[in-house]
Amino acid sequence: MNWHHAGIEVENLERSSAFYEKIFGFKAGTCLKLGKEKIVFLACGSIVIELIENSEQNTGSNLHLAWEVGDLFYWMDHLEECGLKPLEGPYSLDSGSTVIFYKGPDGEVIELVSQRTGVY
């Protein structure tokens, strides 16, 4: 298992993206829309962050954890055996990645990502 990215819910996607690009040197990558969420991935070296703007929940600063896994179906079976049901997904993205979301014991969202190499 490897660390994949950190997701940050933001009030204004353009403002937050400009902040990370200007202040920390991140470069914008994939942009997408899932339901009411607008999403952009930013990378700086091996560090990747995902900024998420939700038109229905503009409170900002909620985080989720994402781990890249080699065999998503193994993990889905394993988590089901542990009593965890998916919160959302699995979703197949245009990039070739597949993602699924679970809720941790304190309400944190845990995302598992199975992806094509080098694609966000």
Secondary structure by P-SEA (a helix, b strand, c coil): ccccbbbbbbccaaaaaaaaaaaccccccbbbbcccbbbbbbbcccbbbbbbbbccccccbbbbbbbbbccaaaaaaaaaaaccccccccccccccbbbbbbbccccbbbbbbbcccccc
